[in-house]
Amino acid sequence: MMSSMDWKRRLKSGSLALMVAVVGSAGLLVSPAPVHAQSAPPLRGLPDFTELVEQVGPSVVNIRTTEKVSARPSMNGMDEEMLEFFKRFGIPMPKIPRQQGPQRQQPEEQPRGVGSGFILSPDGYVMTNAHVVEGADEVLVTLTDKREFKARIVGADKRTDVAVVKIDATGLPAVRVGDVSRLKAGEWVMAIGSPFGLENTVTAGIVSAKQRDTGDYLPFIQTDVAINPGNSGGPLINMRGEVVGINSQIYSRSGGFMGISFAIPMDEAMRVSEQLRTSGRVSRGRIGVQIESVSKDVAESIGLGKPQGALVRGVEVGSPAEKAGIEAGDIITRYEGKAVDKVADLPRLVGNTKPGTKASITVFRRGAMRDLSITIAEIEPDEKVAAKSADAEGKAKPSTAAQQLGLVVAELTPAQAKELKIKGGVRVVSADDAAARAGLRADDVIVALANTEVRSLKDFEAALAKVDKSKPINVLLRRGEWAQYSLIRPAR
């Protein structure tokens, strides 16, 4: 047995990581073999943002906007609304001297809003949100040293909510732009801005998620940094003092901060700002399709496997997609070799392509992949494609085989096919039972059944005869200029 001095020496030297003493029946100390404890992770304290504030703070600016408001013509101090009130309720009009008629006042400058921004370059280019400067007649930029400048709007892009303004100054402290791809969920970030007009307010938090899809052109960075009205356009800063995003939106039921904020990724914002500085506008690519997501049931039923890609619901006449041979019902799975995992990926990939560029597109059509070549066109600002409804009246004899699915279908006439710009199909006269539950309705046009192209009533009946009617049957249909998949589940 070791003496007490031996025990002390071993404990002091640290050679024994862990000793467990057990008192035996004889009252002796029995020591098991030494157990080596795992090294605990180093404890980390909360970050200190003071150096970051000193470093980046001078690059953040306050932005105030004003607009000219025309005063209503007045008569003896009463405006048009007051005079209308007298007339409507039959109140005697006050006597007005003949020489005194309606007087128009000069337009007045009124405050419109307050936002934030940050200096992109020493020569006075400032980045902010498009909604901060939208509709402004005058933009005033205030630096941290209290100097104030009138700014000129270089350009604004509503789709990404990015704007660039210019002030006449040099030697300004510009921000450093960070690499968004290195940003990780859980990473500390900081925001500087003017919430509720309170200049140079610093808030901090962590990155909650990346690539958050909100339905816009850009995948946002989600954080829990406190962002409120007035923070818009301010920078989101990482712990290296680099700007990784522009604070743009919040999720709120009350109008105030609720722990969910969204920032525009800086790599996307820089691409937009470069175009704004060069030409004052952003040029984006388009191919002329209307798309929607692919459901799990549809993906399995048509042999695609997993839900992926963008389902083409409609193709615009004369568009690059039509010229390339893309059809309604195709599922676009790859663009320029990049996978289209979800429907929102396609507009972003195409939008970032320079108009006039030739690109490759892979589509899934009736059980097989096809590679197509397409020339990208330029999207027009705020372009909206209206869908036309097809009013078709078929006079052919209904198919009796379709009645098993609750369908009454009829032959599509050449005139109806020409109007819908399709090669053929069968028109739904009525839909009941399983077909109605699947969402089919009168005047829909079925163009494929169970991955088999349908151009006529004969094709439809032949395809229907081959399917297993105890399993869901996928149907590709046209509704006006839109295409969609439906699953008819026969009753058991």
BELSULKA-V138463 format. One record per backbone hydrogen bond with DSSP energy under -0.5 kcal/mol. NH is the residue of the N-H (numbers start at 1). CO is the residue of the C=O. E is the energy in kcal/mol with one decimal. If there is no record, write none. Layout:
nh=NH co=CO e=E
nh=NH co=CO e=E
This chain:
nh=7 co=3 e=-2.0
nh=8 co=4 e=-2.1
nh=9 co=5 e=-2.4
nh=10 co=6 e=-2.4
nh=11 co=7 e=-2.5
nh=12 co=8 e=-2.5
nh=13 co=9 e=-2.1
nh=14 co=10 e=-1.1
nh=15 co=10 e=-0.9
nh=16 co=10 e=-0.8
nh=17 co=15 e=-0.7
nh=21 co=19 e=-0.5
nh=22 co=30 e=-1.4
nh=24 co=22 e=-0.7
nh=24 co=28 e=-2.4
nh=27 co=24 e=-1.6
nh=30 co=22 e=-2.1
nh=30 co=28 e=-0.6
nh=31 co=29 e=-0.5
nh=32 co=20 e=-0.8
nh=32 co=30 e=-0.6
nh=35 co=18 e=-1.2
nh=37 co=35 e=-0.7
nh=49 co=47 e=-0.6
nh=53 co=49 e=-2.4
nh=54 co=50 e=-2.1
nh=55 co=51 e=-2.1
nh=56 co=52 e=-3.3
nh=57 co=52 e=-0.6
nh=57 co=53 e=-2.1
nh=59 co=56 e=-2.2
nh=60 co=57 e=-1.7
nh=61 co=117 e=-2.4
nh=62 co=142 e=-2.4
nh=63 co=115 e=-2.5
nh=64 co=140 e=-2.7
nh=65 co=113 e=-2.3
nh=66 co=138 e=-2.3
nh=67 co=110 e=-2.2
nh=69 co=67 e=-0.5
nh=69 co=108 e=-3.1
nh=70 co=68 e=-0.5
nh=74 co=103 e=-2.4
nh=75 co=78 e=-3.0
nh=78 co=75 e=-1.4
nh=80 co=73 e=-0.6
nh=83 co=79 e=-2.0
nh=84 co=80 e=-2.3
nh=85 co=81 e=-1.8
nh=86 co=82 e=-1.8
nh=87 co=83 e=-2.0
nh=88 co=84 e=-2.7
nh=89 co=85 e=-1.7
nh=90 co=87 e=-1.0
nh=91 co=86 e=-1.9
nh=100 co=97 e=-1.6
nh=101 co=99 e=-0.8
nh=103 co=74 e=-2.7
nh=108 co=69 e=-2.6
nh=110 co=67 e=-2.6
nh=110 co=108 e=-0.6
nh=112 co=65 e=-3.3
nh=113 co=65 e=-1.3
nh=115 co=63 e=-3.1
nh=116 co=232 e=-2.8
nh=117 co=61 e=-1.6
nh=118 co=127 e=-1.8
nh=119 co=59 e=-2.5
nh=120 co=125 e=-3.1
nh=121 co=125 e=-1.2
nh=124 co=121 e=-1.8
nh=126 co=165 e=-3.1
nh=127 co=118 e=-2.6
nh=128 co=163 e=-2.3
nh=132 co=129 e=-0.6
nh=133 co=129 e=-0.9
nh=134 co=130 e=-1.2
nh=136 co=133 e=-1.9
nh=137 co=66 e=-2.5
nh=138 co=66 e=-1.8
nh=139 co=151 e=-0.6
nh=140 co=64 e=-3.4
nh=141 co=149 e=-3.1
nh=142 co=62 e=-2.8
nh=142 co=140 e=-0.5
nh=143 co=147 e=-2.8
nh=146 co=143 e=-1.8
nh=149 co=141 e=-2.7
nh=151 co=139 e=-3.2
nh=152 co=166 e=-2.7
nh=154 co=152 e=-0.7
nh=154 co=164 e=-2.0
nh=155 co=164 e=-1.6
nh=157 co=162 e=-3.1
nh=158 co=156 e=-0.5
nh=161 co=157 e=-1.4
nh=162 co=157 e=-1.5
nh=163 co=128 e=-2.5
nh=164 co=155 e=-2.6
nh=165 co=126 e=-2.7
nh=166 co=152 e=-2.7
nh=167 co=124 e=-2.2
nh=169 co=167 e=-1.6
nh=172 co=122 e=-1.9
nh=174 co=172 e=-0.9
nh=175 co=119 e=-2.3
nh=176 co=241 e=-0.5
nh=178 co=243 e=-2.6
nh=180 co=178 e=-0.8
nh=182 co=179 e=-1.3
nh=183 co=180 e=-1.5
nh=186 co=207 e=-2.9
nh=187 co=184 e=-1.8
nh=189 co=205 e=-2.6
nh=190 co=237 e=-2.5
nh=191 co=203 e=-3.2
nh=192 co=235 e=-1.0
nh=193 co=201 e=-1.9
nh=194 co=230 e=-1.2
nh=196 co=229 e=-3.9
nh=197 co=194 e=-2.1
nh=198 co=195 e=-2.4
nh=199 co=197 e=-1.1
nh=201 co=193 e=-2.9
nh=201 co=198 e=-0.6
nh=203 co=191 e=-2.4
nh=205 co=189 e=-2.4
nh=207 co=187 e=-2.1
nh=208 co=206 e=-0.6
nh=208 co=222 e=-2.4
nh=209 co=222 e=-1.9
nh=212 co=220 e=-2.9
nh=213 co=211 e=-0.6
nh=214 co=212 e=-0.6
nh=214 co=218 e=-0.5
nh=217 co=159 e=-0.6
nh=220 co=212 e=-2.6
nh=220 co=218 e=-0.6
nh=221 co=263 e=-2.8
nh=222 co=209 e=-2.6
nh=222 co=220 e=-0.6
nh=223 co=261 e=-2.4
nh=224 co=206 e=-1.6
nh=227 co=225 e=-0.6
nh=231 co=228 e=-2.9
nh=233 co=247 e=-2.9
nh=234 co=231 e=-2.3
nh=236 co=245 e=-2.6
nh=237 co=190 e=-3.4
nh=237 co=235 e=-0.5
nh=238 co=242 e=-2.6
nh=239 co=188 e=-0.5
nh=241 co=238 e=-1.8
nh=243 co=176 e=-3.0
nh=244 co=236 e=-2.9
nh=244 co=242 e=-0.5
nh=245 co=236 e=-1.2
nh=246 co=264 e=-1.6
nh=247 co=234 e=-2.6
nh=247 co=245 e=-0.5
nh=248 co=262 e=-2.5
nh=249 co=262 e=-1.8
nh=251 co=260 e=-2.3
nh=252 co=250 e=-0.6
nh=261 co=223 e=-2.5
nh=262 co=249 e=-3.0
nh=263 co=221 e=-2.4
nh=264 co=246 e=-2.7
nh=266 co=244 e=-2.3
nh=269 co=265 e=-2.1
nh=270 co=266 e=-2.4
nh=271 co=267 e=-1.5
nh=272 co=268 e=-1.9
nh=273 co=269 e=-2.7
nh=274 co=270 e=-2.2
nh=275 co=271 e=-1.3
nh=276 co=272 e=-2.3
nh=277 co=273 e=-2.5
nh=278 co=274 e=-1.4
nh=279 co=275 e=-3.1
nh=280 co=275 e=-0.8
nh=280 co=276 e=-1.3
nh=281 co=275 e=-0.7
nh=284 co=282 e=-0.5
nh=285 co=350 e=-0.5
nh=285 co=351 e=-0.7
nh=286 co=377 e=-2.1
nh=290 co=314 e=-2.4
nh=292 co=311 e=-1.7
nh=295 co=293 e=-0.5
nh=299 co=295 e=-2.4
nh=300 co=296 e=-2.2
nh=301 co=297 e=-2.2
nh=302 co=298 e=-2.0
nh=303 co=300 e=-0.6
nh=304 co=299 e=-1.9
nh=305 co=299 e=-1.5
nh=306 co=304 e=-1.1
nh=308 co=306 e=-0.7
nh=309 co=340 e=-1.6
nh=310 co=332 e=-1.9
nh=311 co=292 e=-2.7
nh=312 co=330 e=-3.2
nh=313 co=290 e=-3.3
nh=313 co=311 e=-0.7
nh=314 co=290 e=-1.4
nh=316 co=288 e=-2.4
nh=319 co=316 e=-1.6
nh=321 co=287 e=-2.4
nh=323 co=319 e=-2.2
nh=324 co=320 e=-1.8
nh=325 co=321 e=-0.7
nh=325 co=322 e=-1.0
nh=326 co=321 e=-2.5
nh=329 co=312 e=-3.1
nh=330 co=327 e=-2.1
nh=331 co=364 e=-1.5
nh=332 co=310 e=-2.6
nh=332 co=330 e=-0.5
nh=333 co=331 e=-0.6
nh=333 co=362 e=-2.4
nh=334 co=362 e=-1.3
nh=335 co=338 e=-2.6
nh=336 co=360 e=-3.1
nh=338 co=335 e=-2.2
nh=340 co=333 e=-3.1
nh=341 co=339 e=-1.0
nh=345 co=342 e=-1.8
nh=346 co=342 e=-0.6
nh=346 co=343 e=-0.7
nh=347 co=343 e=-0.7
nh=348 co=344 e=-1.0
nh=349 co=345 e=-2.3
nh=350 co=346 e=-2.8
nh=351 co=347 e=-2.5
nh=352 co=348 e=-1.5
nh=353 co=350 e=-1.7
nh=356 co=376 e=-3.3
nh=357 co=354 e=-1.8
nh=359 co=374 e=-3.5
nh=361 co=372 e=-2.9
nh=362 co=334 e=-2.2
nh=363 co=361 e=-0.5
nh=363 co=370 e=-2.9
nh=364 co=331 e=-2.6
nh=365 co=363 e=-0.6
nh=365 co=368 e=-3.1
nh=368 co=365 e=-1.2
nh=370 co=363 e=-2.9
nh=372 co=361 e=-3.3
nh=374 co=359 e=-3.0
nh=376 co=357 e=-2.9
nh=376 co=374 e=-0.6
nh=377 co=286 e=-2.4
nh=379 co=284 e=-2.8
nh=383 co=380 e=-1.6
nh=386 co=384 e=-0.7
nh=391 co=389 e=-0.6
nh=392 co=390 e=-1.0
nh=399 co=409 e=-1.4
nh=403 co=400 e=-0.8
nh=404 co=401 e=-1.3
nh=405 co=402 e=-1.8
nh=406 co=403 e=-1.2
nh=407 co=402 e=-2.0
nh=408 co=430 e=-2.2
nh=410 co=427 e=-2.6
nh=412 co=425 e=-1.0
nh=413 co=411 e=-0.5
nh=417 co=413 e=-2.4
nh=418 co=414 e=-2.3
nh=419 co=415 e=-2.2
nh=420 co=416 e=-2.0
nh=421 co=417 e=-0.8
nh=422 co=417 e=-2.3
nh=425 co=455 e=-1.7
nh=426 co=446 e=-1.9
nh=427 co=410 e=-2.9
nh=428 co=444 e=-3.3
nh=429 co=408 e=-3.5
nh=429 co=427 e=-0.6
nh=430 co=408 e=-1.5
nh=432 co=406 e=-3.2
nh=435 co=405 e=-1.5
nh=435 co=432 e=-1.3
nh=436 co=432 e=-1.1
nh=437 co=433 e=-2.3
nh=438 co=434 e=-1.4
nh=439 co=436 e=-1.4
nh=440 co=435 e=-2.0
nh=443 co=428 e=-3.3
nh=444 co=441 e=-1.9
nh=445 co=478 e=-2.6
nh=446 co=426 e=-2.9
nh=446 co=444 e=-0.5
nh=447 co=445 e=-0.6
nh=447 co=476 e=-2.6
nh=448 co=476 e=-1.5
nh=449 co=452 e=-2.6
nh=450 co=474 e=-3.2
nh=452 co=449 e=-1.3
nh=454 co=447 e=-2.9
nh=455 co=453 e=-0.5
nh=460 co=456 e=-2.1
nh=461 co=457 e=-2.4
nh=462 co=458 e=-2.1
nh=463 co=459 e=-2.5
nh=464 co=460 e=-2.4
nh=465 co=461 e=-1.7
nh=466 co=462 e=-0.8
nh=466 co=463 e=-0.6
nh=467 co=463 e=-0.8
nh=469 co=467 e=-0.9
nh=471 co=468 e=-1.8
nh=473 co=488 e=-2.6
nh=474 co=472 e=-0.5
nh=475 co=486 e=-2.9
nh=476 co=448 e=-2.3
nh=477 co=475 e=-0.6
nh=477 co=484 e=-2.7
nh=478 co=445 e=-3.2
nh=479 co=482 e=-3.6
nh=481 co=388 e=-0.9
nh=482 co=479 e=-1.7
nh=483 co=313 e=-1.7
nh=484 co=477 e=-2.2
nh=486 co=475 e=-2.3
nh=488 co=473 e=-2.7
nh=488 co=486 e=-0.6
nh=489 co=487 e=-0.7
nh=490 co=488 e=-0.8
